[in-house]
Each structure stands twice: as structure tokens, then as C-alpha cells.
Amino acid sequence: MSTALQIDSTCLRTLQNDASHKLTRRSIEALYTILEDNSENRSMLQKIGVPFLNSEETLIIPGENAAQISRFSKVPLYPLFTNGELVLNDPVHRQLLSTLIQSVLPRAKADGEYCAFIVPGNTPQSPLNKLTAQLISLQGFTPFATTITLAAGLSAFPAATRYSGYVIYLGHSHSEIGLVHQSRVVARHSVPFGSEWMDEQLAHAWKMFKNGPEGKPLIDPKQAKEKRLSPQISLSPYLSHHSVVTSWYESLLDSLLDEFATQLETIQPYIATLKLLPVVCLGDLAQTAGFNELLSQNLVNRKIPFNQGEVTLVPDEQSAITRGTLVIAAMEEEAAMRAA
């Protein structure tokens, strides 16, 4: 049985394919809330069947129950990941990650089962990757770290392209671009900027605030996101007036594409042998009107060769990434069986 585990800044998802080719999906939100450890709170949680961890006179409620308890008890709700990072030197955060992984990843049923996984951030060899691999191993799987670039490419590109093309992912906490050729990542670059960063900048620019604790004003990225995705906002470079949104997108694309173009220059003889390849875009930021046109212009300006008639948006990016991750797990499992 092959398994995919995708951890992003807001959610953990698994997709498993068993011996009868039945697919099973599981997911849990990467959130938690904290209550004071007293008999009243313990009794309430036990009565409604909500699991919890206890640490230093507090009760920690992870996952989908956290939002409900937060609203009911009027206590803050916390994300497990901040800017795509986990506080690795905090044993509580490590335990929370372990608990969430166990909730969506049942123990392997047999030796040799592979679990391909993706974690937040832009560094494949990060400490978070190593910790996640250890936690997957404890569930009896052989862990295999992969990237969104490869997973999305295997899922989104048709077989007719020999699973080749450019993947552009604009995620919650990071963005990346990669060139996949015949199921292999040839070049890839990522930056620690995504929709979380973008909507914070726009909230500042548009002076969008909400009341925080004790009436202190805080920026309101949620309101900025709604405006960014509204019909009156367009990123098209062919408009006579460029909005503040376009300027921030240009800044993001500069940081993403400049280094990538440099990578391609170093392998120019190889790139010259390829036909013009399609481009697939994934992520919340790619849904803003006019993004395809703005992206195409930026690729052309940097002399990155691509098929301008095949720039498409993948509508359900999380499902596409998880499916591709499952394909990678199956490929690695098959390769290990052949080598045995």
C-alpha cells in the first residue's frame, strides 16, 4: 500500500492506495487551542470526547476540535506553523505534530510500505523534513521526501508531454517554480513568500484593520484576500493602469524567476534540446484575475522558453499535489521491490 502525506501551513492530508486500489483520504487542520488545566475543563473535554494533551498546567486541544473549543471557551486559536515554520525546539510543538500525523496516518500494515511526504517551507533538507521522516518511520513506513514541483508535475501534466513542463506553485507560506522533464526535476527554485505574505502587504497598503485583543488594531489579511480575489482586481499587464496588487505580484515574481532563469542559463545546451513545454500554475495567488497574462509576460522578459498557448491553472491544487505525491510513493515502492 502506497501513502502520500502532505503537510502545509494550514492542514495535514493523507491519501492511501491499498491492495484493492481503494483510495482513502484523511485530513486534519494544523491548529490548536489552550485551556487551563482544571477539573472543570477536563470534565468538559472528557464528556464531549475531545482528546487533549497536557503540559505545564495547561490542556492543549489539537486539530479540528480546536476551533470549536476556541469559540465555546472564548480562548485564542493558534496555527501550528507560523510563516511555514514549526518551533522545533519546543517539545509541545513537536508533540502536536506527532499527534496530528498519527491522526491521519494509521500504522503501516506490512513492511516495505512507502510514504512520500511534503512539508511546508522552501528547504527540502530542513530539520522539519528530518523530524517528519522520523515520525513517519514510527508509523512503520519508509519515508521519502519529495517536492511540490515533482508531485504537481506528475499529477497535472498529461502523458503526451512525457510528464514534462514548468510548475509554478504560489502557496500559503512559500512559492516555487520548477522544470520537470520526463518525471525528473531538472531545475527548481523556491522563496519564503506566499499568500500569507501577499495579503499582509495588501492589508497594509489598503489600510485594512480589525480589532485585536484589548481593542488594539491589527491588520486584516482576510479582508485583503477577499478584495484581491474580487472581480474588480486584475493583474493583466495590458491594462493602462497597474494597481498596487500588480506591484506586489511583480515583486514576488522577481524573487522567484530571476534565480530560476539563472539556473536555466547554466544548462542552456540541455534546454535547447527541449520542445516548448506547458506551464501549470497552482495556489491561491494564481487565482487572481489576469495572473496568467502577467506570468507569461515575466517569463518572456526573462527569455524562459515555454508554450504560450498552454499556461493553465490547476483548480484544486491540494488534491493534485496529494495525488502526485501518492504516485511518487508508488514509484519508489516499485523501484525498491525490483531492486530487492
N, C-alpha and C positions, 0 to 999 in steps of 0.2 A: 504494500500500500504506500503510495506516494503522498506527501503532505507539503502544503505551502503555508508559511506563516508570514504575514505582512504586518509589521508594526509601524504605524505612522504616528504623528504627533497627537492624534485625537482618538485613535481606535486600534484594537488588535483584531486581525481577521485570520481565519484558517480556512483552507479548502483541502479536503482529503478525497482521494480516489481509491476505493477498496478493490478487492479481487474481482468483484462482480461489476466493476466500473460504475458503481454508485457514488455520486458526488455528495459530500456533506459539508455544509458551510456553518461556521460559527463566528461570532464577533462579540466584542465587549468594549465599552468605552474606556479610554485611558484617563479616568477621573477618580478622585477620591474626596471624601469629606471627613471631618474630625469631630467627635463628640467627647465630652468629659467622661471619664471612666467612673461612673457611679451606679448604684443598684437600679435606679430608675431607668437610665439609658440602656443598661444591659438587659433589663427585663423587657423593655420595649423591642429591642432588636431581636431577642430570642423569641418573643411572642409572634412577631411577624416573619420570622425565619430569615432574617438578613444576616449573612456571615460578616464577621469583622475580625480585625487584628487589634491587639492591644500593645501599647508602647508608652512608657513613661506617663502613666495615669491618664492616657487617652485611648479612645476607641476609634479605629480607622476603618471606614467603610469604603471599599473599592468598587469600581465598575458601575454597572447600570443602576444599582441601588443608591449610589452616592447622590445623584441629582434629586431623587425623591426625598431622601433623608435631609438633604440640604434645604429644600423648600419647606418641609414639615417642621424642622427644628430651627429654621432661620439661622443657619450657620454657613460660612463660605464654602464654595465648591472649588477644588483645586485641580489643575491639569497635572498629570504625572510628568509630562515633558514640557519644558519651557524653552522656546526657540529651538525645538528639536533635540534638546539635551536632557539627559537624565542625571540627577545629582548622584553620581556613582559612589561618592564617599559617605553617603547617608545610608545606613543599613535599612532604614524604613522604606526608602525608595526602591532599594534592591529587592526587599521582600515583597513590596507591592507589585513590581514587575514579575517576580516569580509566581505570585498568586494569580495574576491576570493571565500569564502564559498557561498555567495549569488549567485554568477555567476553559480555555478554548483549544487546548492541545492535549487530548487524552493520551495515556501511555501507549507506546508502540505495541502492536500485537505480536510482532516477530522481529528477530534480529535482522539487521541489514536494511531496515526501512529508512529512507532518506527524508529529511525535512529541509527544503530550501527556504531561506528566510531573507527578509529585507528589514532593516531598522531605519529610524529617522536619521537625518544628517547627511553630510556630504563626504564622509571619510569611511571607505569600506573596511579599513583595518582599525577602526576605532575601538576603544575599551568597551563601548556598548555592544559592539559586534561580538567581542570575546565573551562578555557576560551572557549574552543571549545564546550563543553557541553552547555554553556550559549548561544553561537552564534547559535547552532542548535535549542535550545529552542525558540529563537526569530523567527525562521522559522516555528514554530508551531509543531515541532516534540518532541517526548520523546526521549532524548539522552541515549545511552547505550554504555559505553566504553568497548572495548574488546582488545584482543592482536592478534598479527600476528600468534603466536603459535596456538591458537584455530582456527582462521579463515583459516589458511593454512591447518590445520589438517582436518577440516570438508570438505574442498574442495578437498584435494589430496588423502586422504585415502578412499579406497573402502568400501562399506557397509559390505563386507565379513569380514573385520577386526573389525567391530563394531566401525569404526572411531577411531582406536587406532594405536599409533605408535609414533615415535620421529620426531619432526620437527626441522630442522636446517636452520635458516634464516641468511644470510650474506648480510645485506643491505647496503645502501649508508652511513648512519651515525651511525648505531648501528647493532649489531648482537645478536641473541638469540637462545637458544635451549630449547625445552620443551618436556615433555612426556604427550601425550594425551591418555586417556583411556576412551572409551565409551563416547565420546563427552565432556569429562571433563579434564581440565588441572590439572595434578597430581603434576608436578614439572616443574619449569621454571627458567632460569637464562639468564640475558642479560648483555651486556657490550657496552660501548660507542665507539666501534671501528667497522668500516665497510670499504667499498671500497674506500671511500674518504681518510680515514687514510692510508690504504694499499698503494694506488697509490702515495700518498705523500712520504711515506717511500721509495718506489721503485725509485721514481724520484730522491730523494737524493742519493740513493745508486748507481744509474746508471748515476748520474750527468747529468740529463736531464733538460735543462733550456730553457726559452723563454724570449724575450724582453718584459719588462713591461713598465709602464709609465716612460717617460724621459730616456728610454734606460736601466733602471735598470733590471738586470737579475732576473727572478722568476722561481721557479721550475715548471715543466710541467707535472702535473699528467695525462693529457690526453694522452701524448706520452707514459708514463709509462704503462697506461692501455692497449694501443694497443700492446705493447711488451708483457705484461703479458698474453694476450689472443692469442698471436701468436702461431703457431704450434710447434716452437722450444722450448717452455717453457712447462715443465711437472713437476708436484708435486709428481709423483709416488715415494713412499718410496723404491721401488725395484731397482731404478737406482743406479749406483755405485757412482755418484757424485750428491750431493744435492746443488741446486742453492740458491742464495740469496733470491729468491722468496719463496722457501720452508721454509727457516728460518723464514721469516716474517709470513707465514701462521702458522707455529708451534707456534709462539708467540701468535697469535690470538686464536688458538685452546686451548692453555694452559689457557688463561684467561677465555675462555668460558666453557671449560669442567671440570676444576678442581673443581670449586664450585658446578657445576651441579652433578658431581659424589658424592660429599659430601652430597648433598640433597638426592640423591637416597639411600645412606647408611643409612640415618635416617628412611627410610621407607622400609628397606630391606625385612621384612616379607611380605609386600604387593607386592613388586616387584617379589618375589619368586613365587607368585601365577600366574603371567602372562606368557603367551607363548612368544617365541621370536618374537618381533614386527618389522615391517618395518621401514625404515628411509627415509624421503623425504628431499631434500635439495633445497633451493631457494636462489636466489640472484645472482648478477653479479660475486661475488668472487667464487661461486660454479661452474662456467663455465670454470675455468682454467683446462686444461688437467691434469688428474691424481688426481683431488681433492677427488673423491670417495675413491680411494685406501688410500690416506693419512688420510682421515677422519676415515675410517674403522680401520686402524692401531691404531689411537689415542683412539678410543672407546674401542678397545680390550685391549689396555695397561692400561686403567682405569677400566677394568672389568665391563663395562656397557653392559648388555646383549641386543643383537639385532640380527635380522636375516641378516646374512652377504650376503645372496643371494638377498636381497631386499633393496638395497641402490640406490635410484633413484633421478634424477634431474628433478625438475618441470620447463619446458622450459619457460613458460610465467608466471612468479611469480606474477606480479601485477594483472593480471586477476584472478589468482587462489585466491589471498588474498581478492580481492574485492568480488568475488563470495561467499567465505566463510563468509565474513562479512555480506553479504546480508542474508545468511542462519541464522546467529545469530540473526539478526533483526527480521526475520520471527518467529523464535523460541520464542523470548522474547514477541513479539506481541501476539502470540497464547497463551502463558502462562498467559499473563495479561488478555486476553479475557476469559479464563477458570476460572480465579480467581474472575472475576467481578460478 
